[in-house]
Amino acid sequence: MTATVHGLGGAGSTLRLLLEATPIPPGFEDGMTPDDVNADEVIEAFERMRDARDAIIDAAAGDWDISDPVDVSLLTELNERDQLWRRALNEALAKMTSEQLAAGPLGRGDD
């Protein structure tokens, strides 16, 4: 399939922009464990990343031709980072839930 991504110079440049807008999640750069993840930092970084990626995707239009091996490689790396973000967000949620449960009923404002 041959296609065009308007405004961004093709699938390869759009994928590069998306990759640049998708950093490794906070706490995952240096092999930190889930206990070391700062949930607030992860959520704030995710929101910034999501907004940047939305702007890139909004600027792109049309179908993408991702048959070039370089584009496939970029898409693979982007997918791997997306998987890290899913893991980071799941761990942040688990940590926040654990903290809420440890706080007990008074910590939740149920007084």
HUGI-V910096 format. One record per helix or strand. SS is the DSSP state (a for helix, b for strand). FROM is the first residue (numbers start at 0). TO is the last residue. If there is no record, write none. Layout:
SS&FROM&TO ; SS&FROM&TO
This chain:
a&10&19 ; a&33&35 ; a&38&58 ; a&68&106
